[in-house]
Amino acid sequence: MGDTVTRRTRPDGWHSLTGAASHAGPPDEPPPTKRRRPISVSGFRLGGLTIAVLSVVFYYWIGALVVQRIADDPAFAPPAIAEGERETLAMVAALIVRETQTHHWVSNDPAFLPGWLLTRMAAFQQGIVGTLAHTMATMADQTHPGDAGALETDAGRALWDGLWSRREADRAAAAATLHRDLRQAADLLASPGDAWILDLSKSFGRQPSAETQYGAARTLVESVNRRLADGSAIMPDNADLTTAIVDRFLVDLHAALSVVDARLDARPPDPDRRGDGIPPDAHYYDIKGRAYAMALILRALGRDTADRLSDPVLAEAWNRALAHLTTAATLRPLIVSNGALDALLPPNHWVAQGYLLQQAARALADTRAGLGLHDGQARL
């Protein structure tokens, strides 16, 4: 029986596929994978520079928002006042503490601190301190050093032996100390507001900052107030002091009005009063700070000398001055504009401020006239 070969059948197309595969050579290689480009150094540098710029922007922006505080609250008052203390002096001390300790003093911030950008706040704070300096200088002018220095001479000793009592000598010494402390406080408050701990143009050593100077002035003011309370010091007659402060504020208001006139006339302000290059909104907020401090000082002074304002006409003029100063102090435009006088937009904020200052000056002039009339009647 012959061997038979059994051939297994395969699906159609098998031979064609295997034949094609045998003649096609080796199988196709898989497509190459996409290779990643290495990070370029220039791209990395650009990204780092962008992050650095954004960090600096956010540092100044957020820092300025945190530091910014223009405190024009007309109801601000000093803490509890002891019996016998002057509220005027307590107000001066409280404003110094608020602007240099409670808030951040930004006028002397160097360029690497966010407060360096806050020109409005800096002008407002310096306006306040400027008015406080004038107030303390006026008080010092109303006190007299006394004749304690005469005791250093031979004639003075003879006078002491023959005429002076111990009580009179103590009173003269207390008057001299009071005058010296008030004058020193005024000089410290008149220190430049932009003084920082370093000034390489003067020396390489550390120097007192503006906050340090103002803090020393506050210490002197509080010392004077304590001595007034315990009777070891005596403030001069209220009539003379009130009149002198009103006169000083009238001078300051007219100086502020001259700045407003200069802005309205598009002329630079008097270079002897203010340096060139100060932006207009800084002038505006400087005047705002001065008006704010005047309002608070006059309110405190009115309480210290309530008997002087018992006349209805005098009290009405006093309250009018306070109202106009308070309104001028609480104006806070987003953008200080100097538009045409008859324009709807943009408005003219200098006109509004100047009008309120003019009305305050007129009311203070009426107050001054009333004080003079009251003094004349009292002497009669």
C-alpha positions in Angstrom: 0.0 0.0 0.0 1.6 3.2 -1.1 2.2 5.9 1.3 -0.2 8.8 0.8 0.7 12.3 1.7 -2.0 14.2 3.4 -1.8 17.9 2.7 -3.5 20.2 5.1 -5.4 22.9 3.6 -4.8 26.4 4.7 -7.0 29.4 4.5 -7.1 31.3 1.3 -4.3 33.8 1.0 -1.9 32.1 3.3 0.6 31.4 0.6 0.3 34.9 -0.7 1.0 36.4 2.7 3.9 34.1 3.5 5.3 34.5 0.1 5.1 38.3 0.3 6.7 38.1 3.7 9.5 36.0 2.5 10.3 38.3 -0.3 9.8 41.6 1.6 12.9 41.2 3.7 13.0 42.0 7.4 10.0 43.5 9.1 9.5 47.3 9.2 11.1 49.0 12.2 8.7 50.9 14.6 8.4 54.6 14.0 11.0 56.6 16.0 9.6 58.2 19.2 9.5 62.0 19.4 12.5 63.2 21.3 12.1 66.0 23.9 13.9 69.2 23.4 16.3 70.1 26.2 15.3 73.2 28.2 17.1 76.2 26.7 19.1 78.3 29.0 17.7 81.4 27.5 14.1 80.3 28.2 15.0 79.5 31.8 16.5 82.9 32.2 13.5 84.6 30.7 11.2 82.7 33.1 13.3 83.5 36.1 13.4 87.2 35.1 9.6 87.2 34.8 9.2 85.7 38.3 11.6 88.2 39.8 9.9 91.1 38.2 6.4 89.9 39.4 7.8 89.3 42.9 9.1 92.9 43.1 5.8 94.3 41.8 3.8 92.3 44.3 6.2 93.2 47.1 5.7 96.9 46.5 2.0 96.7 45.7 0.9 94.5 48.5 3.4 96.1 50.9 2.0 99.6 50.0 -1.5 98.4 50.6 -0.7 97.1 54.0 1.2 100.2 55.1 -1.1 102.8 53.5 -3.2 104.6 56.2 -4.3 108.2 55.9 -6.1 108.5 59.3 -8.3 111.6 59.0 -10.8 110.5 61.6 -12.2 113.8 63.0 -13.4 112.0 66.2 -9.8 111.0 67.1 -9.1 111.8 70.8 -6.2 111.2 73.2 -6.5 108.6 75.9 -7.8 109.4 79.3 -6.5 112.7 80.5 -5.6 113.2 84.2 -7.1 116.0 86.2 -5.1 119.2 85.7 -3.6 118.1 82.4 -4.1 120.1 79.2 -6.0 118.3 76.5 -4.1 120.4 73.9 -0.8 118.9 75.0 -2.4 115.4 75.3 -3.7 115.8 71.7 -0.2 116.7 70.5 1.3 113.6 72.2 -1.4 111.3 70.9 -1.0 112.4 67.3 2.8 111.8 67.5 2.2 108.3 68.9 -0.4 107.5 66.3 1.7 108.6 63.3 5.1 107.3 64.4 4.2 104.1 66.4 0.6 103.0 65.7 1.0 103.7 62.0 4.2 103.5 60.0 6.1 106.7 59.3 6.7 106.5 55.6 8.4 109.9 54.8 11.9 108.5 55.5 11.4 105.1 54.0 14.3 104.2 51.6 13.6 103.0 48.1 13.7 99.3 49.0 10.7 99.7 51.3 7.1 99.8 49.9 6.3 103.0 51.9 8.6 104.9 49.6 5.8 104.9 47.0 3.2 106.4 49.4 3.8 110.1 48.6 0.3 111.1 49.7 0.5 109.4 53.1 4.0 110.9 53.6 2.7 114.4 52.8 -0.3 114.0 55.1 1.9 112.9 58.0 4.3 115.7 57.5 1.5 118.2 57.4 0.3 117.0 60.8 3.7 117.2 62.4 4.3 120.6 60.9 1.2 122.0 62.6 2.2 120.3 65.9 5.6 122.0 65.6 4.0 125.4 65.1 1.6 124.8 68.1 4.5 123.9 70.4 6.6 126.8 69.2 3.6 129.2 69.9 3.2 127.7 73.4 7.0 128.2 74.0 6.7 131.8 72.9 4.0 132.4 75.4 6.0 131.2 78.3 8.9 133.2 79.7 12.2 131.7 80.8 11.9 133.7 84.1 14.6 135.4 86.0 16.3 132.2 87.2 19.4 133.0 85.1 19.8 136.3 87.0 20.7 134.3 90.1 24.0 133.3 88.5 25.3 136.9 88.8 26.5 138.7 91.9 23.6 141.2 91.5 21.2 138.3 91.3 22.5 136.8 94.6 22.1 140.1 96.3 18.6 140.3 95.0 18.0 136.8 96.2 19.2 137.8 99.7 17.2 140.9 99.9 14.0 140.4 97.9 13.3 136.9 96.7 11.7 134.2 98.6 12.3 130.6 98.1 8.9 130.1 96.5 9.5 132.8 94.0 12.9 131.3 93.1 11.3 127.9 92.6 8.6 129.5 90.4 11.2 131.2 88.2 13.1 128.0 87.9 9.9 126.1 86.9 9.1 128.7 84.3 12.5 128.4 82.8 12.2 124.6 82.6 8.8 124.8 81.1 10.0 127.3 78.4 13.0 125.1 77.7 11.0 121.9 77.3 8.4 123.5 75.1 11.0 125.1 72.9 13.0 121.9 72.6 9.8 119.9 71.7 9.1 122.4 69.0 12.6 122.2 67.6 12.4 118.4 67.6 9.1 118.4 65.8 10.6 120.7 63.2 13.2 118.1 62.3 13.1 116.9 58.7 10.6 114.2 58.2 12.7 112.3 55.7 15.6 111.8 58.0 16.6 108.1 58.2 19.1 106.3 60.4 21.7 106.6 57.7 22.7 109.6 55.6 25.9 108.9 53.7 26.0 112.5 52.4 26.7 113.7 56.0 28.5 110.8 57.7 28.9 107.0 57.7 27.6 106.7 61.2 24.1 106.2 62.5 22.0 109.3 63.0 18.6 109.9 64.8 15.7 109.2 62.5 12.6 111.3 62.2 10.6 108.9 64.4 13.3 109.1 67.1 13.2 112.9 67.1 9.4 113.1 67.3 9.4 110.4 70.0 11.7 112.6 72.1 9.4 115.6 71.5 6.4 113.5 72.7 8.3 112.6 75.9 8.9 116.3 76.6 5.2 117.2 75.9 4.0 114.5 78.3 6.5 115.6 80.9 5.2 119.2 80.7 1.6 117.9 81.0 2.4 115.9 84.1 4.0 118.9 85.7 1.0 121.0 84.9 -1.2 118.4 86.6 0.8 118.2 89.8 1.1 122.0 90.0 4.9 122.1 89.6 4.5 124.1 86.4 2.0 126.9 85.5 0.9 127.6 81.9 0.5 131.3 81.1 -2.9 133.0 80.9 -5.3 131.1 78.6 -6.4 134.3 76.9 -2.9 135.1 75.6 -2.3 131.4 74.6 -5.6 131.0 72.7 -5.1 134.3 70.8 -1.5 133.3 69.9 -2.5 129.9 68.6 -5.3 131.4 66.5 -2.9 134.0 65.1 -0.4 131.2 64.2 -3.1 129.1 62.5 -4.2 132.2 60.5 -0.7 132.5 59.2 -0.6 128.8 58.3 -4.0 129.0 56.5 -2.8 131.9 54.4 0.4 130.1 53.5 -1.8 127.1 52.4 -4.0 129.3 50.4 -0.9 130.6 48.5 -0.1 127.1 47.5 -3.7 126.6 46.3 -3.5 129.8 44.3 -0.2 128.7 42.7 -1.8 125.4 41.6 -4.9 127.1 40.2 -2.6 129.5 38.3 -0.5 126.6 37.1 2.6 128.2 38.6 5.1 126.4 40.8 4.8 127.2 44.5 7.2 129.5 46.3 10.5 127.7 46.2 11.4 129.2 49.6 8.5 127.3 51.2 8.5 124.0 49.3 11.0 122.3 47.2 10.5 121.9 43.4 9.5 118.6 42.0 6.8 117.7 44.5 3.8 116.2 42.8 0.5 118.2 43.1 -1.3 115.5 45.1 1.5 115.7 47.7 0.8 119.4 48.2 -2.9 118.7 48.4 -2.4 116.1 51.1 0.1 118.2 53.0 -2.5 120.9 53.3 -5.1 118.2 54.2 -2.8 117.0 57.1 -2.3 120.6 58.3 -6.1 121.3 58.3 -6.7 118.0 60.1 -4.2 118.8 62.9 -5.5 122.4 63.2 -9.1 121.1 63.7 -8.0 118.6 66.4 -5.8 121.2 68.2 -8.6 123.8 68.1 -11.1 121.3 69.4 -8.9 120.4 72.3 -7.9 124.0 73.0 -11.6 125.0 73.1 -12.1 122.4 75.9 -9.1 123.7 77.8 -10.4 127.3 77.5 -14.2 126.7 77.7 -14.6 129.8 79.8 -13.1 131.9 77.0 -15.7 130.8 74.5 -18.8 131.4 76.7 -19.9 134.3 74.5 -22.4 132.9 71.9 -21.0 135.0 69.0 -17.5 133.9 69.7 -18.5 130.3 70.1 -20.3 130.4 66.8 -17.3 131.7 65.0 -15.1 129.1 66.7 -17.4 126.2 65.7 -17.6 127.5 62.1 -13.8 127.4 61.9 -13.8 123.9 63.2 -16.5 122.7 60.8 -14.7 124.1 57.7 -11.3 122.7 58.8 -12.9 119.3 59.5 -14.5 119.2 56.1 -11.2 120.2 54.4 -9.4 117.6 56.4 -11.7 114.7 55.4 -11.7 115.3 51.6 -10.0 112.4 49.9 -10.1 112.5 46.1 -8.9 109.4 44.3 -7.1 111.6 41.8 -6.4 115.3 42.6 -7.5 117.1 39.5 -7.2 120.7 38.5 -10.0 120.9 35.9 -11.6 124.0 34.4 -13.7 125.9 36.9 -16.9 125.4 34.8 -16.1 121.8 33.8 -18.2 118.8 34.8 -15.3 116.5 34.3 -12.7 116.6 35.5 -13.6 118.5 38.7 -11.3 121.0 40.4 -10.3 119.7 43.8 -8.1 122.7 44.5 -11.0 125.0 44.3 -13.0 122.9 46.8 -10.0 122.8 49.2 -9.3 126.5 48.8 -12.9 127.5 49.4 -13.0 125.6 52.7 -9.6 127.0 53.8 -10.8 130.5 53.0 -14.0 130.0 55.0 -12.0 128.6 57.9 -9.6 131.6 57.8 -12.6 134.0 57.8 -14.1 132.2 60.8 -10.8 132.3 62.7 -10.4 136.0 61.9 -13.9 136.5 63.4 -12.8 134.5 66.4 -9.6 136.6 66.8 -11.7 139.8 66.7 -14.0 138.3 69.3 -11.1 137.3 71.6 -9.7 140.8 71.4 -13.0 142.4 72.2 -13.5 139.9 75.1 -10.0 140.8 76.4 -10.7 144.5 76.2 -14.0 144.2 78.2 -12.3 142.0 80.7 -9.6 144.6 81.3 -12.2 147.3 81.8 
